[in-house]
């Protein structure tokens, strides 16, 4: 349709319907309204064809040359060649209804008429379908660059220190210093990325945050203070001369690690329980896949201070090796090592005591009489998973007074360890090393059919028949077996005829 004209092509003959111009639309509307009134008076089943009879519209025949891109309204054929047939006039077009879709009876005439003469409005934009959430690809972890002392100072200064023979000592001191800087970064990141957001998102309560993160907020200024003192003691060459005195004066601050490390048993258990919550698990997974985490989980960062504490004596001893014998700083370094080792020993004792109480609180006894031998336990010496001769996994705990074999269980929606058989007091404990292949694994029938030879096996029993049964246990590896044998034998009292305190 072009300027109110409708063109139809049929056999090369072109006829044009000429619609009234806008100035004559009012008269057209009046005629249409009269027609509608007439139709309402007549039979309601009258066809809509009479309404659109071309007798009501002026038709003007016009001969035009057909263009190559003329499109037929009836056949929708594209003509690419000019028709050579003789032009002839179309006798009559009976109704516009031939080019319109079929219309319902006259009761919908007004609606059909309005649809026929309405202007074409742009169709509404299709509704956008929301793309479902997809887990993002894990980002590449950002590794910390290994930075040496010679890389942190000017080349000429490094050459001067190298000529004076101090470069190796400064490299050892810088290793300790760089470790402090990285520790401050990790602890600050834990507070910013984990501690504050998890409380803000109500993933953990205030009380739970204290149990999981402990006194981590107090450790950040503690190590920042050491970094500041080392930087302030540098000379014009950037070297540190009195590192022993700095560490010796600062080491009493490490006593706060006793409370932090002792709390880790409860922190690890509570964190594992919170991971059962899908929201907490999703939050921790997103953080672990982010570049700042270096593919480490939250517990890896929470355990960094403890691993850093036990490294101080090793780092200081390395500095002594790189220090001249005539340097007075060696005396201060040795004093600092003695202080820190005493603190580490105290931390280990307190951590073992708390861990022992925590483990005992999770034991579930089928026979209450077995609790008597555990009342005197104060330290957890070793723990791990072993298998018995049938292949059943047993969570094994070696306390300072008895050996307990358990199986994991759930009581009242609470995870616990169900005691398997009767505990063996260490004063009656007998440990026997077994050679590979000496014991068959599995049930009696399976051991004959499958012929599985047991490896990394050892046997524990009691010299008192009334104090525990014997167990044949299998470790996961040869190294694991040697560790268990060493811990078990060291736990047995030296006196041959030891008397148990509870007897």
PyMOL commands that set and color helices and strands:
alter all, ss='L'
color gray80, all
select helices_A, chain A and resi 22-41+54-56+96-99+106-117+149-152+155-163+167-200+206-213+216-232+243-262+264-274+278-288+291-293+298-302+304-309+312-321+329-361+368-374+426-428+444-449+478-491
alter helices_A, ss='H'
color red, helices_A
select strands_A, chain A and resi 5-10+13-18+59-61+363-364+380-388+393-399+402-411+414-419+424-425+429-433+457-462+471-474
alter strands_A, ss='S'
color yellow, strands_A
deselect
rebuild
show_as cartoon
